[in-house]
Amino acid sequence: MRRYCMSFDTKSAVRLALIGLAVASVAACTRPKPQGPVETPPAPTQPATPQQPYTPPPPPGPVDQGPLPGTVQDFVVNVGDRVYFDTDSYSVRADAQPVLAGQAQWLARYSAVRVRIEGNADERGTREYNLALGARRANAVREFLISQGVAASRIETISFGKERPLDPGTTEDAWAKNRNSRTAITEGAR
């Protein structure tokens, strides 16, 4: 009988070993799979300080493209539409000549454009005198533009005398602003 007991003990030991092996195999199959590498945030290059919090850079500002070429705004902004005269004079001043030369170049570039030269005067003097002076100023500008190659058929003139002041004041500064000739685009601009 003793043999039976020993054999039972050996059989039990083998069974226990097989059960243990089966449990270990099942445990190995049911172990959770790794989720992949865990991402860690990058280390800051500079330590943040409470005195200097992070501020993002400012957004880019609007792009200034300027006026479109060939428009009235292009003419006014990039060339200039007005020149000034001395008291009781219709001679084109030296400071007006570069502006008028620029007008002539712009008009040569945009050959479909037609203009009206508007002569103006300050408030002093009679209405008739200022209308005549404004007409002489407009014609002086017209002749200058023609001498620069602008076709006479593209230019008309008018005098407003003292009827359309830029500055309604009664000082020398106001009068100086009102003694002018304006080149107005009447057709052909974009």
TAZIBEL-V817023 format. One record per run of one state. SS is the DSSP state (helix for helix, strand for strand, loop for the rest). FROM is the first residue (numbers start at 1). TO is the last residue. Records with the same first field share a line. If there is no record, write none. Layout:
SS->FROM-TO, FROM-TO
This chain:
loop->1-1, 30-48, 50-51, 53-71, 80-81, 85-93, 110-113, 121-126, 148-151, 162-171, 179-179, 188-190
helix->2-29, 72-79, 94-109, 127-147, 152-154, 172-178
strand->49-49, 52-52, 82-84, 114-120, 155-161, 180-187
